[in-house]
Amino acid sequence: MALGVADVAGYLGHRPASLPAQLNAVLVDAARQGLEPVYMRELDLQGTGEMTRLVVLRPRINSRYVDRSDELRVYRTTNQELRVAYVIRPYPLKDQPPYHLTLLGVGSFDRTDREEAIFTLDPEYADQALPRPFALLWNVARQNYEVRSLLREGPHLVPLHGFWATSTVRLDHPISVPLGGGLVLHGAGGAPYVALGRSRLAAAYSVSKTCNGCTGVWEFKTFCLNFDNHPYSEGEASEYSLTGRRRHHTALIKEPLTGIPAHLNAALHRGYCE
């Protein structure tokens, strides 16, 4: 994948400029390509105190790259030189719109000192968004950066009713998203609404709905986040009644979806997560 980013040290000379000046040079070069920054963060992905710089670039509306997805870059500082260490740019499936990368949060979301950046892939449609949450993290075993889907498996839902509810679940099923450079985000499942907490993710699913804009029943799920020595980063935090049956948390939500944020916040505090 062509990055279109020159090696910063190459054109700043043998003596590196200050890190802010190097970062500004990166942004100037990106602007020449029709890209503008939407997020710039520092975070400790490795948990060692070495800060990496996260930059997300988005094509400008009037640029020739307007139909291209956002690009995520990770920069490391080596010998006072800012160097790109990891790049992903998701490629939409056939006949689908490009993806926006929406940052949900940066921090340590499990029991380790390593930090993660949590995003959603958002293919924006005319009347709805279908976010697919994923994490950018450091793989200690492989000594490299990686991205990991957070909703790899479909949730256990109450029986679905209505065309809109069943069709939305089909759209949100896990898919593999090419990221360029041979990288792939595997098992990228989604939900119409998601919210992020300290060690968990909440998601809202329509389970009884006849049309977009209609009042309907929504189910609210909690998923645990754990990136430490686990093949998967998620697990549905299921609850069971005294009878041993799975407990479902549903609510009748009126359009324009009044009540969704409150129920998502409640879901972030439900269920047991180690």
C-alpha positions as a Markdown table, in Angstrom:
| # | Residue | x | y | z |
|---|---|---|---|---|
| 1 | Met | 0.0 | 0.0 | 0.0 |
| 2 | Ala | 1.4 | 3.4 | -1.0 |
| 3 | Leu | 1.6 | 5.5 | 2.1 |
| 4 | Gly | 2.4 | 8.8 | 0.4 |
| 5 | Val | 4.4 | 9.8 | 3.4 |
| 6 | Ala | 8.1 | 10.7 | 3.0 |
| 7 | Asp | 10.5 | 9.6 | 5.7 |
| 8 | Val | 10.6 | 12.6 | 8.0 |
| 9 | Ala | 14.3 | 12.5 | 8.7 |
| 10 | Gly | 15.0 | 12.3 | 5.0 |
| 11 | Tyr | 14.0 | 15.8 | 4.1 |
| 12 | Leu | 14.7 | 17.5 | 7.4 |
| 13 | Gly | 18.4 | 16.7 | 7.2 |
| 14 | His | 20.8 | 14.8 | 9.3 |
| 15 | Arg | 20.0 | 16.7 | 12.5 |
| 16 | Pro | 16.3 | 16.0 | 13.2 |
| 17 | Ala | 14.0 | 18.9 | 13.7 |
| 18 | Ser | 11.9 | 19.1 | 16.9 |
| 19 | Leu | 9.2 | 16.5 | 17.2 |
| 20 | Pro | 6.4 | 19.1 | 16.8 |
| 21 | Ala | 8.1 | 20.3 | 13.6 |
| 22 | Gln | 8.4 | 16.7 | 12.3 |
| 23 | Leu | 4.7 | 16.1 | 13.1 |
| 24 | Asn | 3.8 | 19.3 | 11.3 |
| 25 | Ala | 5.8 | 18.1 | 8.3 |
| 26 | Val | 3.8 | 14.9 | 8.3 |
| 27 | Leu | 0.5 | 16.8 | 8.3 |
| 28 | Val | 1.7 | 19.1 | 5.5 |
| 29 | Asp | 2.6 | 16.1 | 3.4 |
| 30 | Ala | -0.8 | 14.5 | 4.1 |
| 31 | Ala | -2.6 | 17.8 | 3.2 |
| 32 | Arg | -0.9 | 17.7 | -0.2 |
| 33 | Gln | -2.6 | 14.3 | -0.7 |
| 34 | Gly | -6.0 | 15.7 | 0.2 |
| 35 | Leu | -6.0 | 14.3 | 3.8 |
| 36 | Glu | -6.7 | 16.2 | 7.0 |
| 37 | Pro | -6.2 | 15.0 | 10.7 |
| 38 | Val | -9.3 | 14.2 | 12.7 |
| 39 | Tyr | -7.6 | 12.6 | 15.7 |
| 40 | Met | -4.1 | 13.0 | 17.1 |
| 41 | Arg | -3.3 | 11.3 | 20.4 |
| 42 | Glu | -0.3 | 10.1 | 22.5 |
| 43 | Leu | -0.6 | 6.7 | 24.2 |
| 44 | Asp | 1.5 | 4.0 | 25.8 |
| 45 | Leu | 0.5 | 1.0 | 23.8 |
| 46 | Gln | 3.4 | -1.1 | 25.1 |
| 47 | Gly | 3.0 | -0.2 | 28.8 |
| 48 | Thr | 6.7 | 0.7 | 29.0 |
| 49 | Gly | 6.3 | 4.5 | 29.2 |
| 50 | Glu | 7.3 | 4.9 | 25.5 |
| 51 | Met | 4.6 | 7.1 | 24.0 |
| 52 | Thr | 3.5 | 6.5 | 20.5 |
| 53 | Arg | 1.6 | 9.0 | 18.4 |
| 54 | Leu | -1.7 | 8.1 | 16.9 |
| 55 | Val | -2.9 | 10.0 | 13.8 |
| 56 | Val | -6.2 | 9.5 | 11.9 |
| 57 | Leu | -6.5 | 11.2 | 8.5 |
| 58 | Arg | -9.7 | 11.7 | 6.6 |
| 59 | Pro | -10.0 | 12.7 | 2.9 |
| 60 | Arg | -11.2 | 16.3 | 2.5 |
| 61 | Ile | -14.7 | 16.6 | 0.9 |
| 62 | Asn | -13.3 | 18.4 | -2.1 |
| 63 | Ser | -10.2 | 16.2 | -2.6 |
| 64 | Arg | -9.8 | 13.5 | -5.2 |
| 65 | Tyr | -9.7 | 10.9 | -2.4 |
| 66 | Val | -13.2 | 11.7 | -1.2 |
| 67 | Asp | -14.3 | 8.1 | -1.8 |
| 68 | Arg | -11.5 | 6.6 | 0.2 |
| 69 | Ser | -11.7 | 5.5 | 3.9 |
| 70 | Asp | -10.0 | 7.1 | 6.8 |
| 71 | Glu | -6.3 | 6.2 | 7.4 |
| 72 | Leu | -4.9 | 5.3 | 10.8 |
| 73 | Arg | -1.2 | 5.7 | 11.4 |
| 74 | Val | 1.0 | 5.0 | 14.4 |
| 75 | Tyr | 4.3 | 6.9 | 14.8 |
| 76 | Arg | 7.2 | 6.0 | 17.0 |
| 77 | Thr | 10.2 | 8.2 | 18.0 |
| 78 | Thr | 13.6 | 6.6 | 17.3 |
| 79 | Asn | 16.7 | 8.7 | 17.9 |
| 80 | Gln | 14.6 | 11.8 | 18.0 |
| 81 | Glu | 13.1 | 11.0 | 14.6 |
| 82 | Leu | 9.4 | 10.5 | 14.1 |
| 83 | Arg | 8.9 | 7.3 | 12.0 |
| 84 | Val | 5.7 | 5.7 | 10.8 |
| 85 | Ala | 5.4 | 2.2 | 12.4 |
| 86 | Tyr | 1.9 | 1.0 | 11.5 |
| 87 | Val | -0.7 | 2.0 | 8.9 |
| 88 | Ile | -4.2 | 0.7 | 8.2 |
| 89 | Arg | -6.8 | 2.0 | 5.8 |
| 90 | Pro | -10.0 | -0.1 | 5.6 |
| 91 | Tyr | -11.3 | -1.1 | 2.2 |
| 92 | Pro | -15.2 | -1.2 | 2.0 |
| 93 | Leu | -16.9 | -4.2 | 0.5 |
| 94 | Lys | -18.2 | -4.1 | -3.0 |
| 95 | Asp | -20.7 | -1.3 | -3.6 |
| 96 | Gln | -20.4 | -0.1 | 0.1 |
| 97 | Pro | -19.5 | 3.4 | 1.2 |
| 98 | Pro | -16.0 | 4.1 | 2.6 |
| 99 | Tyr | -15.4 | 3.9 | 6.3 |
| 100 | His | -14.9 | 6.6 | 8.9 |
| 101 | Leu | -12.8 | 5.7 | 11.9 |
| 102 | Thr | -14.5 | 7.1 | 15.1 |
| 103 | Leu | -12.4 | 7.2 | 18.2 |
| 104 | Leu | -14.4 | 5.9 | 21.3 |
| 105 | Gly | -11.6 | 6.2 | 23.8 |
| 106 | Val | -8.0 | 5.8 | 24.7 |
| 107 | Gly | -6.8 | 4.1 | 27.9 |
| 108 | Ser | -6.1 | 0.8 | 29.6 |
| 109 | Phe | -9.4 | -1.2 | 29.3 |
| 110 | Asp | -8.2 | -4.4 | 30.9 |
| 111 | Arg | -6.0 | -5.5 | 33.9 |
| 112 | Thr | -2.6 | -4.6 | 32.2 |
| 113 | Asp | -0.7 | -1.3 | 32.2 |
| 114 | Arg | -0.8 | -1.3 | 28.4 |
| 115 | Glu | -3.1 | 1.2 | 26.8 |
| 116 | Glu | -5.4 | 0.6 | 23.8 |
| 117 | Ala | -7.3 | 2.9 | 21.4 |
| 118 | Ile | -10.9 | 1.8 | 20.8 |
| 119 | Phe | -12.5 | 2.8 | 17.5 |
| 120 | Thr | -15.5 | 2.0 | 15.4 |
| 121 | Leu | -15.6 | 1.4 | 11.7 |
| 122 | Asp | -18.6 | 3.5 | 10.5 |
| 123 | Pro | -19.9 | 3.1 | 7.0 |
| 124 | Glu | -22.2 | 6.0 | 6.8 |
| 125 | Tyr | -25.6 | 5.4 | 5.2 |
| 126 | Ala | -28.3 | 8.0 | 4.4 |
| 127 | Asp | -30.4 | 7.1 | 7.4 |
| 128 | Gln | -28.3 | 5.1 | 9.8 |
| 129 | Ala | -24.8 | 4.1 | 10.9 |
| 130 | Leu | -23.6 | 0.5 | 11.5 |
| 131 | Pro | -20.5 | 0.8 | 13.7 |
| 132 | Arg | -18.1 | -2.1 | 14.0 |
| 133 | Pro | -16.0 | -1.6 | 17.2 |
| 134 | Phe | -12.3 | -2.7 | 17.2 |
| 135 | Ala | -9.2 | -2.1 | 19.3 |
| 136 | Leu | -5.7 | -1.0 | 18.3 |
| 137 | Leu | -3.2 | -2.6 | 20.7 |
| 138 | Trp | 0.3 | -4.0 | 21.2 |
| 139 | Asn | 0.8 | -7.7 | 20.8 |
| 140 | Val | 3.5 | -8.7 | 23.3 |
| 141 | Ala | 4.1 | -12.1 | 21.9 |
| 142 | Arg | 4.5 | -10.9 | 18.4 |
| 143 | Gln | 6.1 | -7.6 | 19.4 |
| 144 | Asn | 4.0 | -5.7 | 16.9 |
| 145 | Tyr | 0.8 | -3.5 | 16.7 |
| 146 | Glu | -2.5 | -5.1 | 15.8 |
| 147 | Val | -6.2 | -4.4 | 15.5 |
| 148 | Arg | -8.8 | -6.7 | 17.0 |
| 149 | Ser | -12.5 | -6.9 | 16.6 |
| 150 | Leu | -14.6 | -6.5 | 19.7 |
| 151 | Leu | -17.8 | -8.1 | 18.5 |
| 152 | Arg | -16.5 | -11.3 | 16.9 |
| 153 | Glu | -19.6 | -13.3 | 17.5 |
| 154 | Gly | -23.3 | -12.5 | 17.2 |
| 155 | Pro | -25.0 | -12.0 | 20.6 |
| 156 | His | -27.7 | -14.2 | 22.1 |
| 157 | Leu | -30.9 | -12.2 | 21.4 |
| 158 | Val | -34.5 | -12.6 | 22.2 |
| 159 | Pro | -36.5 | -13.9 | 19.1 |
| 160 | Leu | -36.5 | -11.2 | 16.4 |
| 161 | His | -39.8 | -9.8 | 15.1 |
| 162 | Gly | -40.3 | -7.5 | 12.1 |
| 163 | Phe | -38.4 | -7.0 | 8.9 |
| 164 | Trp | -36.3 | -4.1 | 10.1 |
| 165 | Ala | -35.0 | -6.0 | 13.1 |
| 166 | Thr | -34.1 | -9.1 | 11.2 |
| 167 | Ser | -32.5 | -7.2 | 8.3 |
| 168 | Thr | -30.4 | -5.1 | 10.7 |
| 169 | Val | -29.0 | -8.1 | 12.4 |
| 170 | Arg | -28.0 | -9.6 | 9.0 |
| 171 | Leu | -26.1 | -6.3 | 8.2 |
| 172 | Asp | -24.3 | -6.4 | 11.5 |
| 173 | His | -23.0 | -10.0 | 11.3 |
| 174 | Pro | -19.2 | -10.3 | 11.6 |
| 175 | Ile | -17.3 | -9.7 | 8.4 |
| 176 | Ser | -13.6 | -9.6 | 7.4 |
| 177 | Val | -12.5 | -6.1 | 6.4 |
| 178 | Pro | -9.3 | -5.6 | 4.3 |
| 179 | Leu | -7.0 | -3.0 | 5.8 |
| 180 | Gly | -4.3 | -2.7 | 3.1 |
| 181 | Gly | -0.8 | -4.0 | 3.1 |
| 182 | Gly | -2.0 | -7.5 | 3.6 |
| 183 | Leu | -3.7 | -6.8 | 6.9 |
| 184 | Val | -7.3 | -7.8 | 7.6 |
| 185 | Leu | -9.7 | -7.1 | 10.5 |
| 186 | His | -11.3 | -10.5 | 11.1 |
| 187 | Gly | -14.7 | -11.0 | 12.6 |
| 188 | Ala | -15.8 | -7.4 | 12.6 |
| 189 | Gly | -19.3 | -7.5 | 14.0 |
| 190 | Gly | -21.4 | -4.5 | 14.7 |
| 191 | Ala | -24.4 | -3.1 | 16.4 |
| 192 | Pro | -26.6 | 0.0 | 15.7 |
| 193 | Tyr | -25.4 | 1.7 | 18.9 |
| 194 | Val | -22.4 | 1.1 | 21.1 |
| 195 | Ala | -20.9 | 2.6 | 24.2 |
| 196 | Leu | -17.5 | 2.1 | 25.9 |
| 197 | Gly | -16.7 | 1.7 | 29.6 |
| 198 | Arg | -13.7 | 0.9 | 31.7 |
| 199 | Ser | -13.5 | -2.8 | 31.0 |
| 200 | Arg | -16.6 | -3.4 | 28.9 |
| 201 | Leu | -18.6 | -2.5 | 25.8 |
| 202 | Ala | -22.3 | -2.0 | 25.6 |
| 203 | Ala | -24.4 | -2.6 | 22.5 |
| 204 | Ala | -28.0 | -2.0 | 21.5 |
| 205 | Tyr | -29.8 | -4.3 | 19.1 |
| 206 | Ser | -33.3 | -3.9 | 17.6 |
| 207 | Val | -35.3 | -7.1 | 18.2 |
| 208 | Ser | -38.8 | -6.0 | 17.4 |
| 209 | Lys | -39.2 | -3.3 | 14.7 |
| 210 | Thr | -41.2 | -3.1 | 11.5 |
| 211 | Cys | -39.6 | 0.0 | 9.9 |
| 212 | Asn | -36.8 | 2.6 | 10.4 |
| 213 | Gly | -38.2 | 5.4 | 12.5 |
| 214 | Cys | -40.8 | 3.2 | 14.1 |
| 215 | Thr | -41.2 | 2.6 | 17.9 |
| 216 | Gly | -39.7 | -0.8 | 18.7 |
| 217 | Val | -38.2 | -3.1 | 21.3 |
| 218 | Trp | -34.4 | -3.0 | 21.8 |
| 219 | Glu | -32.1 | -5.4 | 23.7 |
| 220 | Phe | -29.1 | -4.1 | 25.5 |
| 221 | Lys | -26.0 | -6.2 | 25.8 |
| 222 | Thr | -22.7 | -6.0 | 27.8 |
| 223 | Phe | -19.4 | -7.4 | 26.5 |
| 224 | Cys | -16.3 | -7.8 | 28.6 |
| 225 | Leu | -12.9 | -6.5 | 27.3 |
| 226 | Asn | -9.8 | -8.5 | 28.1 |
| 227 | Phe | -6.7 | -8.2 | 25.9 |
| 228 | Asp | -4.3 | -10.1 | 28.2 |
| 229 | Asn | -3.4 | -13.6 | 27.0 |
| 230 | His | -6.7 | -14.2 | 25.4 |
| 231 | Pro | -7.3 | -15.2 | 21.8 |
| 232 | Tyr | -10.4 | -13.0 | 21.7 |
| 233 | Ser | -10.9 | -9.6 | 23.4 |
| 234 | Glu | -14.6 | -9.9 | 24.0 |
| 235 | Gly | -17.1 | -12.1 | 25.8 |
| 236 | Glu | -20.8 | -11.5 | 26.3 |
| 237 | Ala | -21.4 | -10.8 | 30.0 |
| 238 | Ser | -24.5 | -13.0 | 30.2 |
| 239 | Glu | -26.8 | -12.9 | 33.3 |
| 240 | Tyr | -29.0 | -15.7 | 34.4 |
| 241 | Ser | -32.2 | -15.8 | 36.5 |
| 242 | Leu | -32.8 | -18.0 | 39.5 |
| 243 | Thr | -34.3 | -20.5 | 37.1 |
| 244 | Gly | -31.0 | -20.8 | 35.2 |
| 245 | Arg | -32.4 | -19.1 | 32.1 |
| 246 | Arg | -30.5 | -16.4 | 30.3 |
| 247 | Arg | -31.8 | -12.9 | 31.3 |
| 248 | His | -32.5 | -10.5 | 28.5 |
| 249 | His | -32.6 | -6.7 | 29.1 |
| 250 | Thr | -35.1 | -5.1 | 26.7 |
| 251 | Ala | -36.9 | -1.8 | 26.5 |
| 252 | Leu | -39.6 | -0.2 | 24.3 |
| 253 | Ile | -37.9 | 2.7 | 22.7 |
| 254 | Lys | -39.8 | 5.5 | 20.9 |
| 255 | Glu | -38.4 | 7.4 | 18.0 |
| 256 | Pro | -36.3 | 9.4 | 17.7 |
| 257 | Leu | -34.7 | 6.7 | 19.9 |
| 258 | Thr | -35.1 | 8.5 | 23.2 |
| 259 | Gly | -33.7 | 6.3 | 26.0 |
| 260 | Ile | -30.9 | 4.5 | 24.0 |
| 261 | Pro | -28.0 | 6.4 | 25.8 |
| 262 | Ala | -29.5 | 5.7 | 29.3 |
| 263 | His | -30.0 | 2.0 | 28.6 |
| 264 | Leu | -26.5 | 1.7 | 27.1 |
| 265 | Asn | -25.1 | 3.3 | 30.3 |
| 266 | Ala | -27.0 | 0.9 | 32.4 |
| 267 | Ala | -25.6 | -2.0 | 30.3 |
| 268 | Leu | -22.1 | -0.8 | 31.0 |
| 269 | His | -22.6 | -1.6 | 34.7 |
| 270 | Arg | -24.3 | -5.0 | 34.3 |
| 271 | Gly | -22.8 | -8.5 | 34.2 |
| 272 | Tyr | -19.7 | -9.9 | 35.7 |
| 273 | Cys | -16.3 | -9.1 | 34.0 |
| 274 | Glu | -13.0 | -10.4 | 35.4 |
